[in-house]
Structure formats: C-alpha cells, structure tokens
Amino acid sequence: MARQPILEFWYEFASTYSYLAAMRVEAAASEAGVAIRWRPFLVGPLFAAQGWTTSPFNLYPAKGKNMWRDVEREAARLGLPPVTRPAQFPQNSLSAVRVAILGHDQDWLVPFSKAVFTASFAEGRSIAEPAAVAQIVDSLGLDGTQTVRAAAAEANKTKLRVSVEEARSRGIYGAPTFLADDGELFWGNDRLEQALAWATGDRPKGLR
C-alpha cells in the first residue's frame, strides 16, 4: 500500500493568514488524501533577522489596511465568524506557542491551536498572557495552569528554539508555510491547494 503523502503546516498564532489556513486545512487535506503535520513556531525571530521589529502589515500601513479587508472577505467566504481585530497586533504568541510545542504529539494540539486562533481573530481576545492561554487549555478539559507551567520549562523552551532554527534552515520566512515531503515550499493561505496537489504528485508540466 502506498504511503499517504504528508504536508507540513507551519503556523504562527499572531498571523491572520495562519488563522484562515488553520480553519480550512483539515477539510482540504482530507479531500486531497493528504495527512497534515501541524508545526507551530514563532515568526518574530525570522522577521528580526530581516531587520523588522514588527509585522510588515504594520510597517506598510496601506498593505495592512488591505490585509484586514482581505481577511474579512476570506473569513466570510469560508463561513467563519466576522473577524474581530485584537487590541494589539501582532499579539505576543510566546505563551501559546510554547503550549503548542508541548502538545506537538498530543491529540489536543489541533483543537488547542484552533481555539487560540478563534480567541484572537474571531473574538478579539488577548492570547498574550499565560493566564489567557491557560483558560483556553481549561476549555479543552485539561489543566491549564499545569500545562502552561510545563510549557515554560527550560526543556520545552529549547524545543521551541529548535523549531525556529529548523524553520530558518528550511527556508521558511513567514506564516503560514506548507512544506511537502521533498522540501517544496508554499507560502500563504492562498497556496494551500497548490501545496496539497504537489504533495500528491499533481504538479505543473515541466516541474519535478
């Protein structure tokens, strides 16, 4: 039996387009017959390496204004709740991503990740404080305080740093990013379908 193709989904909780991708990647992948490997990480260090101190959507106001409208349109098209902008953008996602790294091999990673995105972009709630992240974990029937504490342990911090370095070494420069088995990289929510097709071997003529 042929092995099911796998697509890595690298996402950042502060990213609007990661939010859109997270809310549709499972259904799209299931239809394409592709397994998804969820890879939470921090994009801030990659931006910092380019000399950016904040999101490019803040650095270029016209781009940011259009981004929010585009996300509103896409959310409506996908049947998601109206977008509610958090008071701070981009939000500090460190505590949330530490928890996601802790749960990388747990069955609660995906529901936790989607709950964080929903809190931030559908409800406009802060995800920056550890207490806020603990509440999200609690909502999944887990011990939020204990989980957040474990996520802040040095061993887990190291795992997060390793994930960021892995992203850098594999050419990732933003979120969301999709990586096929052969290392082919697709950046952006709007490239999900192309990434899934590539993973299944359905590729444009002339490309391998």
Secondary structure, 3 states (H helix, E strand, C coil): CCCCCEEEEEECCCCHHHHHHHCCHHHHHHHHCCEEEEEECCCHHHHHHCCCCCCHHHHCHHHHHHHHHHHHHHHHHCCCCCCCCCCCCCCCCHHHHHHHHHCCCCCCHHHHHHHHHHHHHHCCCCCCCHHHHHHHHHHCCCCHHHHHHHHCCHHHHHHHHHHHHHHHHCCCCCCCEEEECCCCEEECHHHHHHHHHHHCCCCCCCCC
